[in-house]
């Protein structure tokens, strides 16, 4: 998708673009701590925890659940390709920027849409497993109870953290 832009810039600026962009901003930032922007190996876990806020908590269950779903789908020869794609998206971005020597908070930003979709898929499947019948004594639909739980947990988080 970004190939045409890179091609035009390379044609327009030649060696200067190659040296500045590919050598300095891609290769050196990946192999050296440029401009003092280094951090420990798993620093991006903290960045995700802070940047994703309360939605990082369900990821603790959602990611292993998705790995399990992919594994069982592979055993049944019915691979859930959407889950594979999103998990691949997360692993590639997280792995690439975790191993890079230069670390900035905004490098990991492309991971957030995939994490949001993983959380949404996890909650969707969780709601499917919790049928309306299980909450009959409330006389409320499952989605209302789940929404209320999210609001209460979010409010508690904001109260105790802020």
C-alpha positions in Angstrom: 0.0 0.0 0.0 2.8 2.4 0.8 4.9 1.2 -2.1 3.9 3.9 -4.6 4.9 6.7 -2.2 8.2 5.1 -1.5 8.8 4.7 -5.3 8.0 8.3 -6.0 10.1 9.6 -3.2 13.0 7.5 -4.4 12.7 8.7 -7.9 12.3 12.3 -6.8 15.1 12.5 -4.1 17.3 9.5 -5.1 20.2 8.6 -2.8 19.3 11.3 -0.3 15.9 9.7 0.4 17.4 6.3 0.6 20.1 7.3 3.1 17.8 9.4 5.2 14.7 7.2 5.2 15.8 3.6 4.8 19.3 3.8 6.3 18.7 6.2 9.2 15.0 6.0 10.1 14.4 2.3 9.3 17.6 0.4 9.7 19.5 2.4 12.3 16.4 2.9 14.5 15.9 -0.8 14.4 19.5 -1.7 15.3 20.7 1.1 17.5 19.2 3.3 20.2 19.0 6.6 18.2 18.7 9.9 20.0 18.6 8.2 23.4 15.3 6.5 22.7 15.9 3.1 24.3 13.9 1.1 26.8 13.8 -2.4 28.3 12.8 -5.3 26.0 9.1 -5.6 27.1 8.5 -1.9 27.6 5.7 -1.9 25.1 3.6 -4.1 27.5 3.6 -1.1 29.8 2.8 1.3 26.9 -0.2 -0.9 25.9 -1.4 -1.1 29.5 -1.3 2.7 29.8 -2.5 3.5 26.3 -5.3 1.0 26.2 -6.3 1.8 29.7 -9.0 -0.4 31.2 -9.4 -2.3 27.9 -6.0 -3.9 28.5 -7.5 -6.0 31.3 -9.7 -8.2 29.1 -6.7 -8.8 26.8 -5.3 -11.0 29.5 -8.1 -13.5 28.8 -8.9 -12.6 25.2 -5.4 -13.3 23.7 -5.0 -16.7 25.2 -8.6 -17.6 24.3 -8.0 -16.6 20.7 -4.8 -18.7 20.6 -6.8 -21.6 21.9 -9.6 -21.0 19.4 -7.1 -20.9 16.5 -5.4 -24.1 17.8 -8.7 -26.0 18.1 -9.8 -24.7 14.7 -6.6 -26.0 13.3 -7.2 -29.4 14.8 -10.7 -29.5 13.4 -9.4 -28.3 10.0 -11.7 -25.3 10.4 -9.2 -22.4 10.9 -10.8 -19.1 12.0 -8.8 -16.9 9.5 -10.1 -13.6 10.9 -8.6 -14.5 14.3 -5.4 -15.7 12.7 -5.2 -12.4 10.8 -5.7 -10.2 13.9 -3.4 -12.2 16.1 -0.7 -12.1 13.3 -1.2 -8.3 13.1 -0.6 -8.0 16.9 2.4 -10.4 17.0 4.2 -8.8 14.0 3.8 -5.2 15.2 4.6 -6.1 18.9 7.5 -8.4 17.9 9.1 -6.0 15.4 9.0 -2.9 17.7 9.9 -4.9 20.8 13.2 -6.1 19.2 14.0 -2.7 17.7 16.5 -0.8 19.8 14.9 2.7 19.5 11.6 2.8 21.3 9.0 5.5 21.1 5.4 5.3 22.4 3.8 6.1 19.1 5.6 3.2 17.3 3.2 0.7 18.8 0.0 2.7 17.8 -0.8 0.5 14.8 -1.5 -2.4 17.3 -4.5 -0.7 19.0 -7.1 -1.4 16.2 -6.3 -5.1 16.2 -6.4 -5.2 20.0 -9.8 -3.5 20.0 -11.1 -6.0 17.5 -9.7 -8.9 19.6 -11.5 -7.5 22.7 -14.7 -7.0 20.7 -14.6 -10.5 19.4 -13.9 -11.9 22.8 -16.8 -10.0 24.4 -19.1 -11.1 21.5 -18.3 -14.8 22.0 -18.6 -14.3 25.8 -22.1 -12.9 25.3 -23.0 -15.8 23.1 -22.1 -18.3 25.8 -24.1 -16.4 28.4 -27.6 -17.0 27.1 -30.6 -15.0 28.1 -31.8 -18.0 30.1 -29.0 -17.7 32.6 -30.1 -14.3 33.6 -33.9 -15.0 33.7 -34.1 -14.1 37.4 -33.0 -10.6 36.5 -35.6 -10.3 33.7 -32.9 -8.4 31.8 -31.2 -9.2 28.6 -27.5 -10.3 28.7 -26.3 -7.3 26.8 -27.8 -4.9 29.4 -26.2 -6.8 32.2 -22.8 -6.9 30.4 -23.1 -3.2 29.5 -23.9 -2.4 33.1 -20.9 -4.4 34.3 -18.6 -2.6 31.9 -19.9 0.8 33.1 -19.5 -0.2 36.8 -16.0 -1.5 36.3 -15.0 1.5 34.2 -16.4 3.9 36.8 -14.6 2.0 39.6 -11.4 2.2 37.6 -11.7 5.9 37.1 -12.6 6.5 40.8 -9.7 4.5 42.2 -7.1 5.5 39.6 -7.9 9.1 39.0 
